[in-house]
Amino acid sequence: MSDTERGPLPFPCRRILIVADLGVSHRGDFGTAVRQITAAYRSGADAVRLPVYRTERCLHAGATAEFARWKRCELRRGELTRLAELAAELGLEFILSPLDVDSVEGSVELATRYRIGSGDNDFLPLITAIAGTGKPILLSTGGSDLDRIARSVDAIAGRRRLDRMPMALTLLHAVCWAPTPAEAINLRAIGTLGSRFGVPIGYSDHAIGIEACVLSAAVGATVIEKEFVAEVSPTRLDGDDAGTAVGPEAFAAMVEQIRQTEIRLGSGRKRVVEGERPILRLRRRSIVAARELREGETIGADDLTWLRPAIGLPPGCEPLLIGGTLRRSVAKHEPVQLDDVRMARAA
């Protein structure tokens, strides 16, 4: 793991939070969930994300096959507690996505922050319950226009104002179409969301590959979430129903490219970089004598010109010299310094 993955950036700027979205790829098996979290840590993730729910509270029992699959993937409270402890030991954020209102209260002590998925970004009872915990929120905006997002943001803001809590909200640009085709990814929406809502904006990816995640860093994403699975089969990553999850090797490559992108983006402060100083001395100009000048001569504009390197007065200082009397002789192309000139006193 390279030193760019978890170390501080070489300038004052918030690091992008990189989330390994585990979903239900553990298939309800605690041991698999442990391996997933451990593999995500080793791949450079800052956080892992898991859903928490009870199937009968969020899915109609008539959907027989789907109901059975969801039920099989449930993790018990004790298992979630142990997974939260593992994440804490590894220094990972433990992000939970409650899919029913009752699961919010039961997970407050475990979650470092909550994520509300695109399928629930209009489920106001769930949104207000999560807002009432005071925990930071990631709100995914897939399948929504600005008006629908505004209603959800207003619900969070209203509850948090009522309880005198900080907003602590990050919107995630997302497209809930997996795999998302390139023409639908629309990373410029990150800027649109930031301008409209004035909160940090991240990106939740459902495309194939890692390219969109890396590009999202360059357009302002503060959180990047990518589906992750620990074990790779010859045909498909185990637990990846849409073919968009990546394994440890690809995830680690994504992390490295995002960190390198952060370094190249810099702090945004425009200043002279230390490595530029010796180059500027060679490439910038000094004011020099255009001809040989004798002691006692009065300097005119035509007596001066500009040559590299920058070892004397810079261009723009000519008014400090013109009209002055030379205290000494100056050779052609020799810099003319302020001490070389005696200026007449104003009457």
WOMOVEN-V790722 format. One record per residue. PHI is phi in degrees with one decimal (NA if undefined). BURIAL is b if it has 16 or more other C-alpha atoms within 10 Angstrom, else e. D_CENTER is the distance of its C-alpha to the mean C-alpha in whole Angstrom. Layout:
# WOMOVEN-V790722
((PHI BURIAL D_CENTER) (PHI BURIAL D_CENTER))
This chain:
# WOMOVEN-V790722
((NA e 19) (-75.5 e 18) (-75.0 e 17) (-85.5 b 14) (-75.8 b 13) (-121.1 e 13) (-73.5 e 15) (-68.7 e 13) (-72.6 b 12) (-80.8 e 15) (-167.2 e 14) (-74.6 e 13) (-158.4 e 10) (-70.3 e 8) (-70.2 b 6) (-67.6 b 3) (-85.0 b 6) (-105.1 b 8) (-109.8 b 11) (-88.6 b 15) (-84.7 b 16) (-84.4 b 20) (52.3 b 22) (-111.7 b 25) (-65.9 b 26) (-73.8 b 27) (56.9 b 30) (83.0 b 31) (-96.7 e 32) (-61.9 b 31) (-60.0 e 31) (-64.6 b 29) (-61.4 b 26) (-61.1 b 27) (-64.3 e 26) (-61.6 b 23) (-64.7 b 22) (-63.4 b 23) (-65.4 b 22) (-63.3 b 18) (-60.4 b 18) (-65.3 e 20) (-88.8 b 18) (99.5 b 15) (-65.5 b 13) (-95.1 b 12) (-154.9 b 14) (-122.1 b 16) (-127.6 b 17) (-133.0 b 21) (-81.5 b 23) (-132.9 b 26) (-169.2 b 29) (-121.0 b 33) (-55.8 b 34) (-67.2 e 37) (-92.0 e 35) (-137.6 e 32) (-141.0 b 34) (-67.6 e 38) (-64.3 e 40) (-68.7 e 42) (-81.0 e 39) (-56.4 e 41) (-66.0 e 39) (-65.9 e 35) (-60.0 b 37) (-64.1 e 38) (-65.4 e 34) (-60.3 b 32) (-61.9 b 35) (-64.8 e 35) (-92.6 b 31) (-64.6 b 31) (-110.1 b 31) (-74.9 e 33) (-57.1 e 32) (-62.0 e 33) (-68.1 b 31) (-62.2 b 28) (-61.1 b 29) (-67.4 e 29) (-68.3 b 26) (-62.9 b 24) (-64.4 e 26) (-61.9 b 25) (-59.0 b 21) (-62.8 e 22) (-61.7 e 24) (-86.1 e 21) (78.1 e 19) (-98.6 b 17) (-70.2 b 16) (-113.6 b 18) (-97.8 b 17) (-116.7 b 20) (-118.2 b 21) (-66.7 b 24) (-105.5 b 26) (-145.0 b 29) (-61.8 b 30) (-63.2 e 32) (-73.5 b 29) (-66.6 b 27) (-60.2 e 30) (-76.3 e 30) (-121.2 b 27) (-57.9 b 26) (-73.3 e 27) (-96.4 b 25) (-80.7 b 21) (-81.7 b 19) (-158.4 b 17) (-111.9 b 18) (-123.2 b 17) (-105.9 b 19) (-75.1 b 19) (-60.7 b 20) (-68.9 e 24) (-116.4 b 24) (-74.9 b 22) (-118.1 b 26) (-89.6 b 27) (-60.7 e 28) (-58.6 e 30) (-68.4 b 27) (-61.3 b 24) (-69.8 b 26) (-64.0 b 27) (-66.7 b 24) (-59.6 b 23) (-69.3 b 26) (-76.8 b 25) (82.0 b 23) (-74.1 b 20) (-58.2 b 16) (-123.7 b 16) (-105.5 b 14) (-112.1 b 16) (-77.8 b 16) (-112.8 b 17) (-61.4 b 19) (67.5 e 22) (-133.5 b 22) (-98.4 e 23) (-63.7 e 22) (-66.4 e 25) (-65.5 e 24) (-61.7 b 21) (-59.2 e 22) (-63.4 e 25) (-69.2 b 23) (-62.0 b 21) (-62.8 e 24) (-64.4 b 25) (-66.6 b 23) (-62.9 b 23) (-63.7 b 27) (-65.7 b 27) (-74.2 b 25) (-64.4 e 27) (-58.8 e 30) (-92.7 e 29) (54.6 e 28) (-111.7 e 24) (-66.6 e 21) (-61.6 b 19) (46.2 b 16) (-122.7 b 15) (-122.5 b 11) (-88.1 b 12) (-107.4 b 11) (-66.8 b 13) (-153.4 b 15) (-125.7 b 18) (-84.7 b 21) (-138.0 e 23) (-120.8 e 23) (-76.6 b 23) (-75.3 b 21) (-69.7 e 22) (-54.4 e 21) (-71.7 e 22) (-102.9 e 21) (-67.2 b 17) (57.2 e 17) (-64.8 b 13) (-64.9 e 14) (-63.8 e 15) (-60.0 b 11) (-66.7 e 13) (-60.7 e 16) (-63.7 b 14) (-62.1 b 13) (-66.5 e 16) (-75.9 e 18) (-111.9 e 17) (65.0 e 15) (-123.8 e 13) (-60.2 b 9) (-123.5 b 8) (-120.6 b 7) (-141.2 b 9) (-109.7 b 12) (-97.1 b 14) (-130.4 b 17) (-98.1 b 18) (-79.8 b 20) (88.9 b 18) (-114.3 b 15) (-60.3 e 15) (-64.0 b 13) (-63.1 b 10) (-65.1 b 10) (-64.5 e 10) (-63.2 b 8) (-62.4 b 5) (-75.2 e 8) (-108.1 e 9) (110.1 b 6) (-63.7 b 4) (-98.9 b 3) (-134.0 b 5) (-128.3 b 7) (-117.8 b 11) (-134.8 b 13) (-64.3 b 17) (-135.3 b 19) (-134.9 b 22) (-84.3 b 24) (-114.3 b 27) (-107.1 e 28) (-98.6 e 31) (-61.5 e 33) (-105.4 e 32) (-155.0 e 29) (-64.2 b 27) (-61.8 b 28) (93.3 b 27) (-102.6 b 25) (-76.5 e 27) (-103.2 e 25) (77.8 b 25) (-106.1 b 21) (-75.3 b 20) (-119.9 b 20) (-89.3 b 21) (-57.6 b 20) (-64.7 e 21) (-67.8 e 19) (-63.8 b 16) (-63.0 b 16) (-63.8 b 16) (-61.7 b 13) (-58.2 b 11) (-60.7 b 13) (-68.1 b 12) (-65.3 b 8) (-63.5 b 9) (-66.6 b 12) (-63.6 b 9) (-58.3 b 7) (-61.3 b 11) (-71.6 e 12) (-68.4 e 10) (71.1 e 12) (-91.3 e 12) (88.4 e 13) (-78.6 e 17) (-89.1 e 20) (-152.8 e 22) (-79.0 e 24) (-83.1 e 23) (-53.2 e 26) (-67.8 e 26) (-77.5 e 27) (-59.4 e 30) (-65.5 e 33) (-70.2 e 32) (-63.5 e 32) (-61.3 e 36) (-80.0 e 37) (-97.7 e 36) (-95.4 e 36) (-109.9 b 40) (-118.1 b 43) (-80.1 b 46) (-129.3 b 49) (-72.7 b 52) (-77.1 b 53) (-150.5 e 57) (-69.5 e 59) (-113.6 b 59) (-98.3 e 62) (-53.3 e 62) (93.6 e 63) (-70.0 e 62) (-92.8 b 60) (-79.5 b 57) (-108.9 e 56) (-61.2 e 53) (-74.9 e 55) (-84.0 e 55) (-119.8 b 51) (-145.7 b 49) (-134.1 b 45) (-137.1 b 44) (-79.3 e 42) (-85.7 e 41) (-86.2 b 40) (-118.3 b 42) (-138.6 b 44) (-68.6 b 43) (-79.6 b 40) (-53.1 e 41) (109.1 e 42) (-96.0 e 44) (-55.6 b 47) (-59.9 e 48) (-76.5 e 49) (-111.8 b 51) (-65.6 b 53) (92.4 b 56) (-86.2 b 56) (-104.4 b 59) (-71.0 b 58) (-83.0 e 59) (-149.5 e 60) (-76.7 e 60) (-127.5 b 57) (-71.0 e 57) (-58.2 b 55) (70.4 b 51) (-85.8 b 51) (-58.3 b 49) (-102.0 b 50) (-100.9 b 49) (-59.9 e 50) (-69.9 e 52) (-80.8 b 54) (-124.8 b 55) (-112.0 b 57) (-88.8 b 56) (-69.2 e 59) (-75.9 e 59) (-66.7 e 59) (-68.5 e 62))
